[in-house]
Amino acid sequence: MVIVKTAREISLMKDACRISANALELAGEYVKPGISTAEIDEKVRKYIEKQGATPSFLGYGGFPASACISVNDVVIHGIPSKDTILKEGDIVSVDVGAFYNGYHGDNAFTFACGKVSETARKLMDATRESLTKGIEAALAGNRVGDIGNAVQQYVEARSYSVVRDFVGHGVGAKLHEDPSIPNFGRAGHGVRLLPGMTIAIEPMVCEGDYEVEVLEDDWTTVTCDGKLAAHYENTVAITPDGPVILTVAG
């Protein structure tokens, strides 16, 4: 069931989203060669808790950390580890959520660790811009398929692919709500977007083929061909005046 929020509920969500965005920005400051992904996760957890909030991901479905940190060919759900040490040229996708005053914020960004290859940079730029295209299509009266189609068209025109096995989602009092927000699809199809809906739009884009595999830890999701992947996400409110990004640092 799609949950439409009141203006007051969206206002409350903005606080959770701001904390999520600040935590993500903080994580990016620590993406440097020589640091472990566990250290970054610890910084994220401490920041969120200092704000009086709770990390949305910690313990969610058994996930053991506060941030998903996914390096290079890991698409999403990378588990932070003391043994995963970042090195020059890595691309590092960090996904962070915070729960505050009864609502969640959810966002992700792919950071460059030092100087990255031109191949990696182009993938990151295309994925980030595809998120912008998806958000631009998140207009009241449009449909979910308009968002997915906007992302897919932008990505595939640049010879990349969008992951099919994982999608965006509604977000609010629960971390994952209806409707699902695929990064592919047919314009004019799917659930209609209504003012008051709050959704997480999150393109997951692969350098090569879109096929992915979940590893034995039941979380870490990698590209089957071993090529790079990038991931960007914002929590967005549908309003009569257009989409509003809620996950804004400040």
C-alpha positions in Angstrom: 0.0 0.0 0.0 1.3 3.4 -1.0 1.5 5.8 2.0 0.9 9.5 1.3 2.3 11.8 3.9 1.0 15.0 5.2 3.0 18.2 5.1 3.8 17.8 8.8 5.0 14.2 8.2 7.3 15.3 5.4 8.6 18.1 7.6 9.5 15.5 10.2 11.1 13.3 7.5 13.4 16.2 6.5 15.2 16.0 9.9 15.9 12.3 9.4 17.0 13.0 5.8 19.3 15.8 6.9 21.0 13.5 9.4 21.3 10.8 6.7 22.8 13.3 4.2 25.3 14.7 6.8 26.4 11.2 7.7 26.9 10.4 4.0 28.9 13.6 3.5 31.0 12.7 6.6 31.7 9.2 5.2 32.9 10.8 1.9 35.5 12.8 3.9 37.1 9.6 5.1 37.2 7.8 1.7 41.0 7.9 1.4 43.7 5.3 0.6 44.7 3.3 3.7 41.5 3.5 5.7 39.3 0.4 6.3 35.6 0.4 5.5 35.0 -0.6 9.1 36.5 2.7 10.2 34.2 4.6 7.9 31.2 2.7 9.2 32.2 3.5 12.8 32.4 7.3 12.0 28.9 7.1 10.4 27.4 5.2 13.4 28.9 7.6 15.9 27.7 10.7 14.0 24.1 9.4 13.6 23.8 8.4 17.3 25.3 11.7 18.4 22.3 13.4 16.6 19.9 11.3 18.7 19.0 9.2 15.7 19.4 5.5 15.0 21.3 4.0 12.0 18.5 2.6 9.8 20.6 -0.3 8.5 22.1 -1.5 11.7 20.4 -4.8 12.4 17.9 -4.4 9.5 17.3 -7.9 8.3 20.4 -8.9 10.2 22.7 -6.4 8.5 25.7 -6.0 10.8 26.7 -2.4 10.2 25.4 1.2 10.0 26.5 1.8 6.4 26.7 -0.3 3.2 30.1 0.3 1.8 30.6 -1.2 -1.7 34.0 -1.1 -3.5 34.6 -1.3 -7.2 32.6 -4.4 -8.5 30.4 -4.5 -5.4 27.2 -2.9 -6.5 25.4 -2.6 -3.1 25.2 -4.0 0.4 28.9 -4.3 1.0 29.6 -5.2 4.6 32.2 -2.9 6.2 35.3 -4.8 7.3 38.6 -4.2 9.0 40.1 -6.3 6.3 38.8 -4.1 3.4 41.4 -1.4 3.1 40.8 1.3 0.5 43.4 2.0 -2.1 44.1 4.7 -4.7 41.8 4.4 -7.6 38.9 2.6 -5.9 35.4 3.8 -6.3 33.4 3.5 -3.1 29.6 3.5 -2.9 28.3 4.4 0.5 24.7 3.9 1.4 23.4 5.5 4.7 20.1 5.8 6.4 19.0 7.4 9.7 15.8 7.0 11.7 14.7 10.0 13.7 11.4 11.1 15.1 9.6 8.1 13.6 10.9 8.5 10.1 13.8 7.3 7.9 16.1 9.1 5.5 18.0 7.1 2.9 20.8 8.2 0.5 23.9 7.0 -1.3 26.9 8.3 -3.2 29.8 6.8 -5.0 33.1 8.5 -3.9 36.5 8.4 -5.7 39.3 7.2 -3.5 42.2 9.4 -4.6 42.6 9.6 -8.4 40.4 7.2 -10.3 40.6 6.0 -13.9 38.8 7.8 -16.7 36.6 4.7 -17.1 35.6 4.9 -13.4 35.0 8.7 -13.6 32.7 8.4 -16.6 30.7 5.7 -15.0 30.3 7.7 -11.8 29.3 10.9 -13.7 26.7 9.0 -15.8 25.2 7.3 -12.8 24.9 10.6 -10.8 23.3 12.3 -13.8 20.9 9.4 -14.3 19.7 10.1 -10.7 19.1 13.7 -11.7 17.1 12.5 -14.7 15.0 10.2 -12.6 14.3 12.9 -10.0 13.2 15.3 -12.8 10.7 12.7 -13.9 9.2 12.4 -10.4 6.3 14.7 -11.1 2.9 14.5 -9.6 0.6 12.8 -12.2 3.5 10.9 -13.8 4.0 7.2 -13.1 6.8 5.1 -11.6 7.7 3.9 -15.1 8.5 7.5 -16.1 11.3 7.6 -13.5 12.7 4.2 -14.5 12.5 5.0 -18.2 14.4 8.3 -17.7 17.2 6.6 -15.8 17.4 3.7 -18.2 17.4 5.8 -21.3 20.2 8.0 -20.0 22.3 5.1 -18.8 21.9 2.9 -21.9 22.6 5.7 -24.3 26.1 5.7 -22.7 26.5 2.0 -23.1 26.1 1.2 -19.5 23.4 -1.1 -17.9 21.0 -0.7 -15.0 20.6 -3.4 -12.4 17.3 -5.3 -12.6 17.4 -7.4 -9.4 17.3 -4.4 -7.0 15.3 -1.2 -7.2 14.4 1.9 -5.3 11.4 2.1 -3.0 9.0 4.2 -0.9 10.4 5.4 2.4 8.9 6.9 5.5 8.0 5.4 8.9 9.4 2.2 7.4 12.8 2.0 5.6 11.2 0.2 2.7 7.6 1.0 1.7 5.5 0.7 -1.5 5.9 1.4 -4.3 9.0 -0.2 -5.8 10.9 2.3 -8.0 12.8 0.4 -10.7 15.6 2.1 -12.7 14.1 0.7 -15.9 10.7 0.5 -17.4 8.1 2.0 -19.8 7.1 5.6 -19.6 3.5 6.0 -18.7 3.2 2.7 -16.8 3.1 1.7 -13.2 1.9 3.4 -10.0 0.8 7.0 -10.4 2.9 9.5 -8.4 0.8 11.5 -6.0 1.7 14.6 -3.9 2.8 13.5 -0.5 4.6 10.3 -1.7 8.1 10.0 -0.5 10.4 7.7 -2.5 14.1 6.7 -2.6 15.3 6.9 -6.2 18.6 5.0 -6.5 20.2 4.1 -9.8 22.6 1.2 -9.6 24.6 1.2 -12.8 27.1 -1.3 -14.2 30.1 -0.7 -16.5 29.3 -3.9 -18.2 26.4 -6.4 -18.0 23.6 -5.8 -15.5 23.7 -9.3 -14.1 24.6 -9.4 -10.4 25.3 -12.1 -7.8 24.7 -12.1 -4.0 27.7 -13.7 -2.2 27.5 -16.3 0.6 27.2 -13.6 3.3 23.7 -13.0 1.8 24.3 -9.3 1.5 27.3 -8.4 -0.7 26.1 -8.0 -4.3 28.7 -8.0 -7.1 28.7 -7.7 -10.8 28.9 -11.1 -12.4 31.4 -9.9 -15.0 33.7 -8.3 -12.4 33.3 -4.8 -13.9 32.7 -1.6 -12.0 29.4 -0.4 -10.6 28.2 2.9 -9.1 25.2 3.8 -6.9 23.6 7.1 -6.1 20.4 7.7 -4.1 18.2 10.5 -2.7 15.0 10.5 -0.8 12.5 12.6 -2.7 9.1 14.1 -1.9 6.5 14.3 -4.6 4.8 17.8 -4.4 2.4 19.8 -6.5 5.3 22.0 -7.4 7.7 19.3 -8.5 10.0 16.9 -6.8 11.8 18.0 -3.6 15.1 16.3 -2.6 14.9 15.7 1.2 18.3 14.2 1.7 20.2 17.6 1.8 23.1 18.1 4.1 23.2 21.1 6.3 
